[in-house]
Every structure is written in structure tokens, then in C-alpha cells.
């Protein structure tokens, strides 16, 4: 096994000092570790395509064959999109400054890490759906791309934006390719293609055209930013446009095989219970894990830290989950699903619940939230907190008692 020379060790130490101390970047080791589990994506994707081909060969209509494979297709494509997004972020950062190889700006690391956390669950769902003819997902489809992490107190690095462009271009080619593949399969049908399927293909093409426009707009803005000719507002606009494009391609790739997913947001409208249906209810510390972000349930449930925190929070809530808190939880879920709000920090508050930002003006639990504001529910005080921007801390901190200073 080769041994590092003194020169190599010194050079590595110098690079670490430059990246982490002088530039404030963080090691990408965790992110690269997550990426190692993506080797199964292509195998699972191939199995799903083989399932479709087998069904068609056995006489199934192409649209029915695709529908039967719709769930595994949706999940494996979601995993692949997150993987490519992360890889392109890393590649763009490495190309921008090779001297910081192995380190990432905080926002790039946080975004990559958040996307990595979505890969394994999506692959698990894909495998279950592929091997169970009666599979019904326990998550709501179509999946939304995210969570989206934004730069705090500074404009997003240009390399980060360039990574988004590269990821959007690749996912765009998938979306267009999947649509073309689907159309080709339809053309070989032995019976007339149903009008609903034809309308679905037309709707997918319109979605693709809109996402193409958003990608072009974002790319043009990044070009201007790269020349040093942009304000903070244009930075944000570029990122918004690229994210919308990625979200569009992401939706198309999930919806090609299952037309109902393309209109799922409209069909789901009105699911929230009426205000009178909410009542205060008794809870235990275990019940609070249902409020927590999924990543907290995966990482902290069963640990001593997680158990102690949930017990303490339940005591502070006097063992009661209020009607307003339940209403907020339903309404914020709807807002995120409708893309009117998004998660900007997954485990921001105790009980390990997210911090959100509004895209449009919202009314949650009877309270108005302006557009582009951060907000979360304070389960300790049973209130909705919102402001333009909350402060950040590096570690968990005890919440202040009522009546004390923030």
C-alpha cells in the first residue's frame, strides 16, 4: 500500500487549511459516502423497463403496461434525479476551484446532503413497488424535488448555480427521452390510443416547453452573474428559475407512466379537514415523532438524545397537541404540496420539525403569512412564528421560558 510522502501530507494539510479555515468550507466526505449507494439505480431502472417490455410482449396495451410500472418508475427516477443533482453540484464546485477539492461551500454541502437523504427511501420504494403487484405507496405522489436549501446572508455561489444548470440539462434530456420513448411505444399499439392518453402526452409536452423556458431564463441570468453584472435580486431570480425548471422535469419524469400524477395537485385540493373537526388531543412523546421531519425519525428516533428531547417537549406541551397545531400541520402540508411553501431547514426546531418559507401569501391556522417569509409552529408556546429571516445557531439550544427574552 503506498505511503504518503511528507510533501503530499503537507500539501493536503495546506489545502484543508485554505478550504476550511480561510474559505469557511466543509468536507464533502458525507456526501460522497451517500453517493456510493447509488450504484443500484441503473439496475433497478433496467428491471422496470424490462417489466414494461414483457407486459407489452404478452399483449398488454402500452399505456396499461406503463401504468403497471408507474410507481417503480416514479421512485427510481426520483432517486436518479437527486443523484445527478448532487454529482453536478460537486463537479461544478471542483471545476471552479480545484484547490478546494474535497470541500464545499456551506450552502452547496447542505443542499447536496439534503438531496442525498432522499435517495435511499426512493430506491426502497422502487424495489417494493417493482416486486409487489398490489403495492400502494405510503407517500404522496408526485414527489416534490427538495428540500431546497438557500444561501444564508450571501448570494448563492456561481459554481452552485452552474451545477444546477448542468443537473437541469441532464434531467431535461431524461424527461424528453422518456416522453419520446412513451410516444414510440404508443405508436406500436394494436388498438386506438384512448383520447385521455393522447391528451396526457400533449399536457406533458406543454410542461416540457414551460420547463425549457425556465431553464433558458435561469441560464441567461447565470451568464450575466458570471460576468459580475448582477444584483442579489438577480442571483435569487436565477436560482428560482433553475429550481422551477428542475421541478418541472422532475414532475414529467414521474408522470409519463401515470397520467393521474400530472394533475394530482388539483385532484387533492380540499383534503384538509374543516376547522370544527379539530380538537385538542392527548399525546405521548412517541406521538411527537409524527410531527418530526422524516430524517429525524430515521436518524434520532431510538437514540438517547432523541428520546430525552421528545420527553421534555411533551412535558412542556403538557401532553396536549392543540387543535390549532393540528390545523397548521394539515394546512402547511397542503401549502408545500401546492408549491406555495417549501422546507428550508428540515430539523430546525424541537420537536425536530422543519422551518418553511412561503412563496405566496398564506393563511395558516387562521394567521396570515406574507410571501417570502420564514415560518414554523412553536409547539412549546402553541403559536405560529414568522419573520423575514430567523437567526441560525450551530447546535441544539434550550428554548427560552415564556416571558424571557428571545
ABEGO torsion letter per residue (X at the ends): XBBBBAAAAAAAAAAAAAAAAAAGBBBAAAAAAAAAAAAAAAAAAAAAAAAAAAAAAAGBBAAAAAAAAAAAAAAAAAAAAAAAAAAAAAAAAAAABAAABGBBBAAAAAAAAAAAAAAAAAAAAAAAAAABAABBBABBOBBBBOBBBBBBGBBBBAAAAAAAAAAAAAAAAAAAAAAAAAAAAAAABABBBBAAAAAAAAAAAAAAAAAAAAAAAAAAAAAAAAAGABBAAAAAAAAAAAAAAAAAAAAAAAAAABAAAAAAAAAABGABBBAAABBBBBBBAAAAAAABBAAAAAAABGBAAAAAAAAAAAAAAGGBBBAAAAAAAAAAAAAAAAGABBBABABABOBGBBBBBBABBBBBGGBBBBBGBBBBBBAAAGBBBBBABBBBBABBBBBBBBGBBX
